Amino acid sequence: MDSIQTVHILMIAAFVVGYVFIVFEHRFGVNKGATALLLAGTLWTLYFVGVAPDLHTATHALERHLAEVSQIIFFLLGAMTLVEVIDSHGSFRLVTDMIRTRSKRRIMWILAVLAFFMSALLDNLTTTIVMVSLLRRILPDRENRILLGSMVVIAANAGGAWTPMGDVTTSMLWIGGQVSTLGVITALAIPSVVTMVVAVLLLGLGQRGHYGGESEENSQKVEVGARRVLALGLGAFIFVPVFKTLTHLPPFVGVLIGLGVMWVVTDVVHRHSDECREHVKVPYAFTKIDVSGVLFFLGILLAIGALASAGLLTVLATGLNDMTSSPEVLAGTIGILSAIVDNVPLVAASMAMYPMESFPADGQFWHLIAFCAGTGGSILIVGSAAGVALMGMEKIDFVWYFKRISLIALISYIAGMFTFICITALGLI
């Protein structure tokens, strides 16, 4: 065994140990953000000293992954700040007041459909942040809130899979030419709907009766300019995919522009107010952001980047290819693996490994990769950006999600795959 193989084993072992500490965060009493940062630093150190051929290559790899992760982090910070500003104005009260029903099943269906279509237009991460903020205004009981939040993650991931803007992996395949806009929408719309519907039906089996009372937070005062801020905030989120399509700039640039506009408008609106309005301005919103959750996101993505730079994810993808030549089995396995490790490097490895001469654009293989990579992450809470955002915002325990949600997410994932295979075999797409 040579030295590189030894370091590879050490990197895998470190990732497994770190993953265990993240999973059992409450048992060990160590914040998952601390574990993720320590894991990222350890893996990159092992890569630098034992795997990289030279310092220049190692530095370039780290800078490349840091640039990719930073885009996501800045996007997350901008989106969370916009949500906090909307929230501080009581603007969500205007939305939650429109949800008159207290029926558990009706609320579940309303939120699922909203999350599904919002994710298709925006993306699953932004949708989850907005929907969880809405949930805080509707439900006083945390157990009910995190159950519906988990449902939102499944619906948002399903909704994001069938449009080029909804999920980063679908965007990657779209930009790479593996799928077209019309092709991926036509092929994946029905399977994605099935995934969402099956998940809601299963989650709703034990949900009867009505939610009692009103969240204390839902009694929040509606501030001056609340309607304007709500319209501006939603406009900022809709602006992001449009801006990206027109300019080809990363989404975080659009979010920062939207945040800048929001900052200027709120400062102008409240500049002559007699009473103190600092709590509704953007600088105050910065203080309410969950920094430990953002750092967890940073650490886990950098850790995955180290594994990708070391070639371990490519080895994994190659091993899958050697095990089976079935597109269905291969794509399905990639989807399940995306619940454990980030789906972006898995899809990137797939794009590099499988030439379009063998797997033509808008073929069954690429559509199935887009669907599986987009929805498979729902199986574990750390398997998608939406799940990580929910985990950070509501402090959900990994084990709780695994016990209550993972099987439902897996069944809905398989149902969506089965639907895709059936309609493809019947020649309906």
C-alpha positions as CSV (number, residue, x, y, z in Angstrom):
1,M,0.0,0.0,0.0
2,D,1.5,3.3,-1.1
3,S,1.4,6.6,0.9
4,I,-1.5,8.1,-1.2
5,Q,-3.7,5.0,-0.5
6,T,-2.9,5.4,3.2
7,V,-3.9,9.0,3.1
8,H,-7.1,8.1,1.2
9,I,-8.0,5.7,4.0
10,L,-7.3,8.3,6.6
11,M,-9.5,10.8,4.7
12,I,-12.3,8.3,4.5
13,A,-11.9,7.4,8.2
14,A,-11.9,11.1,9.2
15,F,-15.1,11.7,7.1
16,V,-16.9,8.8,8.7
17,V,-15.9,9.9,12.3
18,G,-16.9,13.5,11.5
19,Y,-20.2,12.3,10.0
20,V,-20.9,10.2,13.2
21,F,-20.4,13.3,15.4
22,I,-22.7,15.3,13.2
23,V,-25.4,12.6,13.2
24,F,-25.2,12.3,17.0
25,E,-24.7,15.9,17.8
26,H,-27.0,15.9,20.8
27,R,-25.5,12.8,22.2
28,F,-21.9,14.1,22.1
29,G,-22.9,17.7,23.0
30,V,-20.6,19.1,20.3
31,N,-22.2,21.6,17.8
32,K,-22.3,20.2,14.3
33,G,-20.8,23.5,13.0
34,A,-17.6,22.9,15.0
35,T,-17.4,19.3,13.8
36,A,-17.9,20.3,10.2
37,L,-15.2,23.0,10.4
38,L,-12.8,20.6,12.0
39,L,-13.6,17.9,9.5
40,A,-13.0,20.3,6.6
41,G,-9.7,21.5,8.0
42,T,-8.5,17.9,8.6
43,L,-9.4,16.6,5.2
44,W,-7.8,19.5,3.3
45,T,-4.6,19.1,5.5
46,L,-4.4,15.4,4.6
47,Y,-5.0,16.3,0.9
48,F,-2.2,19.0,0.9
49,V,0.4,16.9,2.7
50,G,-0.4,13.4,1.3
51,V,-2.3,13.4,-2.0
52,A,-1.7,16.6,-4.0
53,P,1.2,16.2,-6.5
54,D,2.4,19.7,-5.7
55,L,1.6,22.9,-3.8
56,H,0.3,24.7,-6.8
57,T,-2.2,22.0,-7.7
58,A,-3.4,21.8,-4.1
59,T,-3.8,25.5,-3.7
60,H,-5.7,25.7,-7.0
61,A,-8.0,22.9,-5.9
62,L,-8.7,24.6,-2.6
63,E,-9.3,28.0,-4.2
64,R,-11.7,26.5,-6.8
65,H,-13.8,24.7,-4.1
66,L,-13.7,27.7,-1.9
67,A,-15.0,29.9,-4.7
68,E,-17.8,27.4,-5.4
69,V,-18.8,27.1,-1.7
70,S,-18.5,30.8,-1.1
71,Q,-21.1,31.4,-3.8
72,I,-23.5,29.2,-1.9
73,I,-22.6,30.8,1.4
74,F,-23.1,34.3,0.1
75,F,-26.4,33.3,-1.5
76,L,-27.5,31.7,1.8
77,L,-26.6,34.8,3.8
78,G,-28.3,37.1,1.4
79,A,-31.5,35.0,1.2
80,M,-31.6,34.6,5.0
81,T,-31.2,38.3,5.5
82,L,-34.0,39.1,3.1
83,V,-36.2,36.7,4.9
84,E,-35.3,38.2,8.3
85,V,-36.1,41.7,7.0
86,I,-39.5,40.6,5.6
87,D,-40.2,38.8,8.9
88,S,-39.2,41.9,11.0
89,H,-41.8,44.0,9.2
90,G,-44.5,41.4,10.0
91,S,-45.0,40.8,6.3
92,F,-45.4,37.1,6.7
93,R,-48.5,37.9,8.8
94,L,-50.1,39.1,5.6
95,V,-49.5,35.7,4.1
96,T,-50.4,33.5,7.0
97,D,-53.6,35.4,7.6
98,M,-54.7,34.2,4.2
99,I,-54.4,30.5,5.4
100,R,-57.7,30.4,7.2
101,T,-57.9,26.6,7.7
102,R,-56.5,24.9,10.8
103,S,-57.0,21.4,9.4
104,K,-53.7,19.5,9.7
105,R,-54.1,17.8,6.3
106,R,-55.2,20.9,4.5
107,I,-52.3,23.0,5.8
108,M,-50.0,20.2,4.8
109,W,-51.3,20.1,1.3
110,I,-51.2,23.9,0.9
111,L,-47.6,24.1,2.1
112,A,-46.5,21.2,0.0
113,V,-47.9,22.6,-3.2
114,L,-46.5,26.0,-2.4
115,A,-43.1,24.6,-1.7
116,F,-43.2,22.4,-4.9
117,F,-44.0,25.3,-7.3
118,M,-41.9,27.9,-5.5
119,S,-38.9,25.6,-5.8
120,A,-39.5,25.1,-9.5
121,L,-39.4,28.9,-10.0
122,L,-36.8,29.8,-7.5
123,D,-34.7,27.0,-6.0
124,N,-35.1,24.4,-3.2
125,L,-32.8,26.3,-0.7
126,T,-34.6,29.7,-1.0
127,T,-37.9,28.0,-0.9
128,T,-37.1,26.1,2.3
129,I,-35.9,29.3,4.0
130,V,-39.1,31.1,3.1
131,M,-41.4,28.3,3.9
132,V,-39.8,27.5,7.3
133,S,-40.2,31.2,8.2
134,L,-43.9,31.0,7.3
135,L,-44.2,27.9,9.4
136,R,-42.9,29.8,12.4
137,R,-45.8,32.2,12.0
138,I,-48.4,29.4,11.7
139,L,-47.6,26.8,14.2
140,P,-46.7,27.3,17.9
141,D,-45.8,23.6,18.5
142,R,-42.3,22.8,17.5
143,E,-43.0,19.1,16.9
144,N,-45.7,19.9,14.3
145,R,-43.5,22.6,12.8
146,I,-40.5,20.4,12.2
147,L,-42.7,17.6,10.8
148,L,-44.1,20.1,8.2
149,G,-40.7,21.5,7.7
150,S,-39.4,18.1,6.7
151,M,-42.3,17.7,4.3
152,V,-41.3,21.1,2.8
153,V,-37.8,19.8,2.2
154,I,-39.1,16.7,0.3
155,A,-41.6,18.9,-1.7
156,A,-38.9,21.6,-2.4
157,N,-36.4,19.0,-3.6
158,A,-39.0,17.3,-5.8
159,G,-40.1,20.7,-7.2
160,G,-36.5,21.7,-7.9
161,A,-35.6,18.6,-9.9
162,W,-37.8,19.2,-12.9
163,T,-36.7,22.7,-13.9
164,P,-33.2,24.0,-14.8
165,M,-33.5,26.7,-12.1
166,G,-34.9,24.6,-9.3
167,D,-31.8,22.5,-8.3
168,V,-28.1,23.1,-8.8
169,T,-27.6,19.6,-10.3
170,T,-30.3,20.1,-12.9
171,S,-28.7,23.4,-13.6
172,M,-25.4,21.7,-14.1
173,L,-26.8,19.3,-16.6
174,W,-28.7,22.0,-18.4
175,I,-25.6,24.2,-18.7
176,G,-23.5,21.2,-19.8
177,G,-26.0,20.4,-22.6
178,Q,-27.1,17.0,-21.2
179,V,-30.7,18.2,-20.8
180,S,-32.8,21.0,-22.4
181,T,-35.3,23.1,-20.7
182,L,-38.4,21.6,-22.4
183,G,-36.9,18.1,-22.3
184,V,-36.3,18.0,-18.6
185,I,-39.6,19.6,-17.8
186,T,-41.5,17.2,-20.0
187,A,-39.7,14.2,-18.6
188,L,-39.6,15.0,-14.9
189,A,-42.7,17.0,-14.1
190,I,-45.0,14.0,-13.5
191,P,-42.4,11.9,-11.5
192,S,-41.7,14.9,-9.4
193,V,-45.4,15.5,-8.6
194,V,-45.7,11.8,-7.7
195,T,-42.8,12.1,-5.3
196,M,-44.4,15.1,-3.6
197,V,-47.8,13.5,-3.5
198,V,-46.7,10.2,-2.1
199,A,-44.7,11.9,0.6
200,V,-47.6,14.1,1.7
201,L,-50.0,11.1,1.7
202,L,-47.7,9.1,3.9
203,L,-46.9,12.0,6.3
204,G,-50.6,12.8,6.5
205,L,-51.6,9.3,7.6
206,G,-51.3,10.2,11.3
207,Q,-52.4,13.8,10.9
208,R,-56.0,14.2,11.8
209,G,-58.0,17.1,13.4
210,H,-56.9,20.6,13.6
211,Y,-53.9,22.6,14.9
212,G,-54.8,24.3,18.2
213,G,-54.2,27.9,18.8
214,E,-52.1,30.5,17.0
215,S,-48.4,30.9,17.2
216,E,-47.4,33.6,19.6
217,E,-45.1,34.9,16.9
218,N,-48.1,35.2,14.6
219,S,-49.4,38.0,16.8
220,Q,-46.4,40.1,15.6
221,K,-47.2,43.7,14.7
222,V,-47.4,44.6,11.0
223,E,-44.9,47.4,10.6
224,V,-45.1,50.4,8.3
225,G,-44.2,49.4,4.8
226,A,-44.9,45.7,5.3
227,R,-46.7,45.2,2.0
228,R,-43.9,47.0,0.1
229,V,-41.2,45.0,1.8
230,L,-43.0,41.7,1.1
231,A,-43.5,42.6,-2.6
232,L,-39.8,43.7,-2.8
233,G,-38.6,40.6,-1.1
234,L,-40.5,38.2,-3.3
235,G,-39.5,40.2,-6.3
236,A,-35.9,39.8,-5.3
237,F,-36.2,36.1,-5.1
238,I,-38.0,35.9,-8.5
239,F,-35.3,38.3,-9.9
240,V,-32.5,35.8,-9.1
241,P,-33.2,33.1,-11.7
242,V,-34.2,35.7,-14.3
243,F,-31.0,37.6,-13.7
244,K,-28.9,34.4,-13.9
245,T,-30.6,33.4,-17.2
246,L,-30.0,36.8,-18.8
247,T,-26.5,37.5,-17.5
248,H,-25.1,34.0,-16.7
249,L,-23.7,35.4,-13.5
250,P,-23.9,33.2,-10.4
251,P,-27.2,33.4,-8.4
252,F,-25.5,35.0,-5.3
253,V,-24.9,38.2,-7.4
254,G,-28.7,38.5,-8.0
255,V,-29.4,37.9,-4.3
256,L,-26.8,40.6,-3.3
257,I,-28.4,43.0,-5.7
258,G,-31.8,42.3,-4.2
259,L,-30.5,42.7,-0.7
260,G,-28.9,46.0,-1.7
261,V,-32.1,47.3,-3.1
262,M,-34.0,46.1,0.0
263,W,-31.4,47.9,2.3
264,V,-31.8,51.2,0.4
265,V,-35.6,51.0,0.4
266,T,-36.0,50.2,4.1
267,D,-33.5,52.9,5.1
268,V,-35.5,55.4,3.0
269,V,-38.9,54.3,4.3
270,H,-37.9,54.5,7.9
271,R,-35.6,57.5,7.8
272,H,-38.1,60.0,9.2
273,S,-39.8,57.7,11.6
274,D,-40.4,59.2,15.1
275,E,-40.1,55.9,16.9
276,C,-37.1,53.6,16.9
277,R,-37.1,51.4,13.8
278,E,-33.7,49.8,14.1
279,H,-35.2,46.4,14.5
280,V,-36.8,46.5,11.0
281,K,-33.6,47.5,9.2
282,V,-31.1,45.3,7.4
283,P,-28.2,45.7,9.9
284,Y,-30.4,44.3,12.7
285,A,-31.4,41.4,10.5
286,F,-27.7,40.4,10.3
287,T,-27.7,39.8,14.0
288,K,-30.5,37.3,13.8
289,I,-28.9,35.0,11.2
290,D,-27.9,31.6,12.5
291,V,-24.1,31.9,12.0
292,S,-23.3,28.4,13.4
293,G,-25.7,26.9,10.8
294,V,-24.0,28.8,8.0
295,L,-20.6,27.7,9.2
296,F,-21.8,24.1,9.3
297,F,-22.8,24.4,5.7
298,L,-19.4,25.9,4.9
299,G,-17.6,23.1,6.6
300,I,-19.5,20.2,5.2
301,L,-19.3,21.5,1.6
302,L,-15.5,22.1,1.9
303,A,-15.1,18.6,3.4
304,I,-16.9,17.1,0.4
305,G,-14.7,19.3,-1.9
306,A,-11.6,17.8,-0.3
307,L,-12.9,14.2,-1.0
308,A,-13.6,15.3,-4.6
309,S,-10.2,16.8,-5.1
310,A,-8.5,13.7,-3.7
311,G,-10.4,11.7,-6.4
312,L,-12.4,9.6,-4.0
313,L,-15.7,10.6,-5.4
314,T,-14.5,9.7,-8.9
315,V,-13.4,6.4,-7.6
316,L,-16.8,5.9,-6.1
317,A,-18.5,6.8,-9.4
318,T,-16.2,4.5,-11.3
319,G,-16.9,1.7,-8.9
320,L,-20.6,2.1,-9.5
321,N,-20.0,1.9,-13.3
322,D,-18.1,-1.3,-12.9
323,M,-20.8,-2.8,-10.7
324,T,-23.7,-2.2,-13.2
325,S,-24.3,-1.0,-16.7
326,S,-28.0,-0.4,-16.0
327,P,-28.9,3.4,-16.2
328,E,-31.7,2.9,-13.8
329,V,-29.6,1.2,-11.2
330,L,-26.7,3.6,-11.7
331,A,-28.9,6.7,-11.4
332,G,-30.9,5.3,-8.5
333,T,-27.7,4.5,-6.6
334,I,-26.3,8.0,-7.3
335,G,-29.5,9.5,-5.9
336,I,-29.2,7.4,-2.6
337,L,-25.5,8.3,-2.3
338,S,-26.4,12.0,-2.7
339,A,-28.2,11.7,0.6
340,I,-24.8,11.0,2.2
341,V,-22.4,13.1,0.2
342,D,-23.1,16.2,-1.8
343,N,-24.9,15.6,-5.1
344,V,-22.9,18.2,-7.0
345,P,-19.6,16.3,-7.2
346,L,-21.4,13.1,-7.9
347,V,-23.2,14.7,-10.8
348,A,-20.0,16.4,-12.0
349,A,-18.2,13.0,-11.9
350,S,-21.1,11.4,-13.9
351,M,-20.9,14.2,-16.5
352,A,-17.2,13.6,-16.8
353,M,-17.4,9.8,-16.9
354,Y,-20.3,9.3,-19.4
355,P,-19.7,10.9,-22.8
356,M,-22.7,12.3,-24.7
357,E,-21.8,10.1,-27.6
358,S,-22.9,7.1,-25.6
359,F,-25.6,8.9,-23.6
360,P,-27.2,11.5,-25.9
361,A,-28.7,14.8,-24.7
362,D,-32.2,14.6,-23.3
363,G,-31.9,10.8,-23.1
364,Q,-33.4,8.7,-20.3
365,F,-30.1,8.4,-18.5
366,W,-29.6,12.2,-18.0
367,H,-33.2,12.8,-17.1
368,L,-33.0,10.1,-14.5
369,I,-29.7,11.5,-13.1
370,A,-31.3,14.9,-12.8
371,F,-34.3,13.4,-11.0
372,C,-32.4,11.1,-8.6
373,A,-29.7,13.6,-7.7
374,G,-32.3,16.2,-7.0
375,T,-34.7,14.2,-4.9
376,G,-32.5,11.5,-3.4
377,G,-31.0,14.1,-1.0
378,S,-34.3,14.2,0.9
379,I,-33.6,10.7,2.4
380,L,-31.3,12.2,5.0
381,I,-31.5,15.7,6.4
382,V,-27.9,16.4,5.5
383,G,-28.4,15.2,1.9
384,S,-29.5,18.5,0.4
385,A,-29.0,22.2,0.8
386,A,-32.7,22.4,1.7
387,G,-32.3,19.8,4.5
388,V,-29.2,21.5,5.8
389,A,-31.0,24.8,5.9
390,L,-33.9,23.3,7.8
391,M,-31.5,21.6,10.2
392,G,-29.8,24.9,11.0
393,M,-33.0,26.9,11.3
394,E,-35.0,24.5,13.4
395,K,-32.2,22.7,15.2
396,I,-33.5,19.3,14.0
397,D,-31.7,16.2,15.2
398,F,-30.4,13.9,12.5
399,V,-31.7,10.9,14.3
400,W,-35.2,12.3,14.6
401,Y,-35.3,13.0,10.9
402,F,-34.0,9.5,10.2
403,K,-36.6,7.8,12.3
404,R,-39.6,9.9,11.3
405,I,-38.9,11.0,7.7
406,S,-36.2,9.0,5.9
407,L,-38.4,5.9,5.1
408,I,-41.1,8.2,3.8
409,A,-38.6,10.1,1.7
410,L,-37.1,6.8,0.4
411,I,-40.6,5.4,-0.6
412,S,-41.6,8.7,-2.3
413,Y,-38.2,8.7,-4.1
414,I,-38.7,5.1,-5.4
415,A,-42.3,6.0,-6.4
416,G,-41.0,8.9,-8.5
417,M,-38.4,6.7,-10.1
418,F,-40.9,4.0,-10.9
419,T,-43.2,6.5,-12.4
420,F,-40.4,7.8,-14.7
421,I,-39.5,4.3,-15.8
422,C,-43.1,3.4,-16.5
423,I,-43.9,6.5,-18.6
424,T,-40.7,6.1,-20.5
425,A,-41.4,2.5,-21.2
426,L,-44.9,3.4,-22.4
427,G,-43.4,6.0,-24.7
428,L,-45.4,8.8,-23.1
429,I,-42.3,11.1,-23.1
